[in-house]
Amino acid sequence: EKKEELLAKHVNATMTKLGLVENEYVSTHVRIRYPVPRFASKRKERVAMDQNGVLLFEGEHKGYLIGLMQNAVNCGHLLAPDLPMYFASDHLDATKYAVSTGITVDGGKVIQPVGLEHDKMPVHVGVREFQNFHMDDFFPVFEDLLIMGGSRCVSHGIGSFGSFGAGLAGNRCRAVHRKFNGAPEPCPNTRGDRKKMKIADFERLLEEEPGGVWDRKKIHCNISEVI
């Protein structure tokens, strides 16, 4: 059996298990492990948190990250209040928290999303040591992506993964819930609108969160938002 056929079966089985029907749910994606200037000032430490999954979902980190998740879920809920929500993230503990505890949004309502509860940290698709992984190790990542692609609406942060999922869904209904520097962006907002932006304005965006630490020579941005 070909790998793509096996992956398709995984996606269909997961959607059936979670009660999801194509175009009849909203997806929310949160990059927990990126960007993390709040927790690491050195680029090497930030890369380790992102690609190696060493950011712990506990202590002061947990409180801050739950705040990011609440804002992200609120943005997704506002897009389609009457639809069920699929939650995906790059951190297994964050996803487990969201689907088991629920997320409180504006107005005090508790949203109970569904999602894939991984037994290990999702593999970063940019990891360099591919020889240490089996192809099946990447299945959960592609499941998240393809399920997001079947959504009616997508709430995502910065980075290419969430925006790719929104693109697969047609970019017809989306919200961007974080700023370029990683700070939460309350909804409703216009960050999901496709509009041109002068590169000269990018520096101003990076300064929106006081104390942010960045290496501007190596900064990555969402090409769909900066032209």
C-alpha positions, 0 to 999 in steps of 0.5 A, spaced: 500 500 500 502 506 498 504 511 503 499 517 500 493 512 500 495 510 507 495 517 509 489 518 506 486 512 510 489 515 517 485 522 515 479 519 514 479 515 520 481 521 524 475 525 521 470 520 522 473 518 530 472 526 531 466 527 528 468 532 523 465 533 516 469 536 511 467 544 510 463 543 516 468 545 522 473 550 523 480 549 525 485 553 530 492 552 529 497 554 534 505 554 534 507 553 541 514 552 540 515 558 535 517 564 536 519 564 543 523 570 544 520 571 551 523 564 554 530 564 550 534 570 547 539 566 544 537 564 537 540 557 538 536 556 544 530 558 540 531 553 535 532 548 540 525 549 543 522 549 536 525 544 532 527 539 538 521 540 542 524 542 549 519 548 551 516 545 557 508 546 558 509 548 565 510 553 570 510 560 567 511 558 560 504 554 561 500 560 563 503 564 558 502 559 552 494 558 555 493 565 554 496 564 546 491 558 546 485 562 548 486 568 543 487 563 538 481 559 539 477 565 540 479 568 533 477 561 530 470 561 534 468 568 532 469 566 524 464 560 525 461 560 532 456 555 530 461 550 528 465 544 531 472 546 532 479 542 530 485 544 534 492 543 532 499 545 535 506 543 535 506 541 542 503 535 545 501 537 552 498 543 549 493 539 544 492 535 550 490 541 554 485 544 549 481 537 548 481 535 555 480 541 559 477 546 554 478 553 552 475 559 555 473 565 550 470 572 550 464 572 554 466 566 558 464 561 554 468 554 554 469 551 547 471 544 547 475 542 541 477 536 538 484 534 536 489 529 535 492 527 542 499 525 540 503 520 544 510 524 543 512 531 540 510 532 533 516 532 529 518 538 526 518 538 518 524 542 518 528 537 522 535 536 519 536 529 522 531 525 517 535 519 518 533 518 525 525 518 523 521 513 520 516 516 514 510 514 519 513 519 524 511 525 520 504 522 519 501 526 525 503 532 522 500 531 515 494 529 518 493 536 522 495 539 515 490 536 511 484 536 516 485 543 517 485 544 509 478 541 509 475 546 514 470 552 512 475 557 516 482 557 519 485 561 525 492 560 525 498 564 527 505 566 524 509 561 520 508 557 514 504 551 517 498 554 519 498 559 513 499 553 508 493 549 512 488 556 511 491 556 503 489 548 502 482 551 505 482 556 500 484 562 504 476 564 504 475 564 511 481 565 516 484 569 522 491 571 524 491 570 531 499 572 532 503 578 530 510 577 527 513 578 534 509 572 537 505 576 541 497 575 541 493 579 536 486 579 539 480 578 534 477 581 530 482 584 526 485 585 519 491 581 519 488 575 515 486 580 509 491 579 503 494 586 502 500 589 500 505 591 505 511 596 504 518 592 507 519 598 510 513 597 515 516 590 517 521 594 522 515 597 525 511 591 526 517 587 530 517 593 535 510 592 537 512 588 543 517 591 548 523 587 550 522 582 544 529 579 542 530 578 534 536 577 529 533 581 524 538 578 519 535 571 520 528 573 521 522 569 517 516 572 515 509 569 512 510 571 505 502 571 504 502 578 509 509 581 507 509 583 499 
